[in-house]
């Protein structure tokens, strides 16, 4: 096969890096699909007094980390929301 370029250490490294990246993405997609759904209601506005989103009552950190959180971590956040709603008056 004269058209095939010889494999170099850099090509092997790049292929391994891309395969690992895809494996991590697949794992995140699996975790996201396996746990409770996001409480987002597409009303994304942070209340300056409480630090909570007006729509879903999560903090910026909770919103940012939702996709990488485990199902148990997401459920813990969801369990906090009713109390936040009551205390904040949102």
C-alpha positions as CSV (number, residue, x, y, z in Angstrom):
1,X,0.0,0.0,0.0
2,X,2.1,2.8,-1.3
3,X,-0.5,5.5,-0.5
4,X,-0.6,4.8,3.2
5,X,1.6,7.2,5.3
6,X,3.8,5.5,7.8
7,X,2.6,5.7,11.4
8,X,4.6,8.0,13.6
9,X,4.6,8.3,17.3
10,X,2.8,11.7,17.0
11,X,0.0,10.1,14.9
12,X,-0.4,7.3,17.5
13,X,-0.5,9.9,20.3
14,X,-3.1,12.0,18.5
15,X,-5.2,8.9,17.8
16,X,-5.0,7.8,21.4
17,X,-5.9,11.3,22.6
18,X,-8.9,11.5,20.3
19,X,-10.1,8.1,21.3
20,X,-9.8,9.0,25.0
21,X,-11.7,12.2,24.5
22,X,-14.5,10.4,22.7
23,X,-14.6,7.8,25.5
24,X,-15.0,10.6,28.1
25,X,-17.7,12.3,26.0
26,X,-19.6,9.0,25.7
27,X,-19.4,8.5,29.5
28,X,-20.7,12.0,30.2
29,X,-23.6,11.4,27.8
30,X,-24.3,8.1,29.5
31,X,-24.3,9.7,32.9
32,X,-26.4,12.6,31.8
33,X,-29.0,10.3,30.3
34,X,-29.1,8.0,33.3
35,X,-30.0,10.5,36.0
36,X,-32.7,13.1,36.7
37,X,-33.3,15.6,34.0
38,X,-32.3,19.2,34.3
39,X,-34.8,21.5,36.0
40,X,-34.0,24.2,33.4
41,X,-37.1,25.9,32.1
42,X,-35.3,28.3,29.7
43,X,-35.8,31.3,31.9
44,X,-32.1,31.9,32.5
45,X,-31.7,35.0,34.7
46,X,-29.7,35.2,37.9
47,X,-31.4,36.9,40.9
48,X,-28.7,39.2,42.4
49,X,-30.1,38.9,45.9
50,X,-30.2,35.1,46.1
51,X,-27.6,34.0,43.5
52,X,-30.2,31.6,42.1
53,X,-31.5,31.3,38.6
54,X,-35.0,32.8,38.5
55,X,-36.2,29.9,36.3
56,X,-34.6,26.8,37.9
57,X,-33.3,28.0,41.3
58,X,-29.8,26.6,40.7
59,X,-26.6,28.5,41.3
60,X,-24.2,29.3,38.5
61,X,-21.9,26.5,39.7
62,X,-24.7,24.0,39.8
63,X,-25.8,25.0,36.3
64,X,-22.3,24.8,34.9
65,X,-21.5,21.5,36.6
66,X,-24.8,19.8,35.8
67,X,-23.5,18.0,32.8
68,X,-20.5,16.6,34.6
69,X,-22.3,15.8,37.9
70,X,-23.2,12.2,38.8
71,X,-26.9,11.3,38.9
72,X,-26.7,11.3,42.8
73,X,-25.1,14.8,42.8
74,X,-27.9,16.0,40.5
75,X,-30.6,14.5,42.7
76,X,-29.1,16.3,45.7
77,X,-29.4,19.6,43.9
78,X,-33.0,18.8,42.9
79,X,-33.8,18.1,46.5
80,X,-32.6,21.6,47.5
81,X,-34.8,23.4,45.1
82,X,-38.2,23.3,46.9
83,X,-36.6,24.9,50.0
84,X,-34.9,27.5,47.9
85,X,-38.2,28.4,46.2
86,X,-39.9,28.8,49.6
87,X,-37.1,30.9,51.2
88,X,-36.4,33.1,48.1
89,X,-39.9,33.9,47.1
90,X,-39.0,33.4,43.5
